[in-house]
Amino acid sequence: MTKLDALKALLTKVEAGDLHKQKYGGMPLATACYETDSDGIIIGSSWNDAAVMESYNGSLDGAKALHEALLLGYHYSIDSEDNGVCIFDHLMCNAQVVKNDTIARAWLIAIIKALIAMEESE
């Protein structure tokens, strides 16, 4: 599974509200969050697994940690009235605006969409 495929699978699960670590399947969450070597081995620790699950479950701290780890140079804006998040790079080229029942999950979806856009542009 490529990183792009992993990100798209993760996005589908998060948007559907069906991300449960114990039934996520064969792909670890970190596959979507980390670079892998030529053999597909994940380089780095798996702390992002926890940040993904924390964000999914409503933790703004988890969403912020994931944002800071994966989207260097990206800014964010939170709209607490509409449960929305906007993330954008310094050129506003890859802006993602997402609303959800929880702000943290909206932020997680926006992060994943930004990572997908980055992968597709390479």
N, C-alpha and C positions, 0 to 999 in steps of 0.2 A: 504494500500500500504506500503510495507516495504521500508526501507531506500535504499536498493539495487535496488529495482524496481524504486523508485523515481529518483535515480541517473542515471539509464539506460534510463528512459524516458527523463530526462533533457539532457543527452548526445545526444540522437537521435534528439531532437529539435535543439540543438545548432549546431550539425554537418550539419543538413539540412538547416540551416539558417532560421529556422521557429520559433524562440523564440520571441513571442510578448506577453508581460505581459497581455494585455487585452484579448487575446484569448488562453492563456495557458491552460485553463481548470480548473478542480476542485482542482488540487494539487498546493498549494503554493510553490514557488521556494525554500523557506526556508526548506521545508520538506527534501530536498536532502542535505541540508547544516548543519542541526542541529540534535543533539541527541533528541530523544523523550522519554517521560516516558512510562510506561507500557500501558497507554491508548492511545498512539499515539499523545499526546499533545506535541507540540514543546516547548522545554525548551530554553529560551533566547529571545532576541529581534529579529526583522526581518531586521536588517541592511544588512544582506547578500543578501537579495532580490535585494537591490540597487546595491551592488557590482557585482552580477551576471549580471544584466542588463547593468551596466556600462562597464564591461568586454566584454560582447557580442557586445556592440555598439562601442568598440574600445578604451576604457580607460585603459591605462597601470596602472594608479593609482588604478583603481577598481580591476584589475587582481592581482596586488601586495597585496592589502588589503585582498582579498579573500585567496590568497596563504598563507599569514602570519597568518590568522585566522584559517585556516583549515588544514594546512600541517606543523605543528610544526616540526622542525628538517630537513625539506626538503630544498634543494638548487635549484637555477634555473640559467639557462643560456639562453640568448636571442641572436638569430642570425637575425639581422635586414636586412641582404641582402636576406635571403631566407624566411623571415616572419615566422621563426620557434622558438620554445621554447623547452627546455629540462628541465624537473624537475626530481630530484632524491633525494633519502634518503642518509644518510651518508654511507651506505654500497653498494650503487648503485644497490640495489635489486629491487626496484620498479621504474625504470627509465621510463619516458614517453617522447617521442619525437613527436612533432606535428607541422605541417606546415599548414597555413591557409592564406586567403587573408589579414587578419589583425593579427598582433602579439598578441594583447590582446585577440582576440577570440581563437587563437592557445593556449595561456596560459590557458584560461578558459577550453578548451577541455582537455588539459593535466591535469589540476587540477581534473576535473571530473573523468578522467580515473584512476588517482592515488587513488581517493577515492573509486572507484569501486573495484580496485585491493585490497585495504585494507579491504573492506567489504567482498570480496570473500575469503580472507585468514583467516577470523575469524571463 
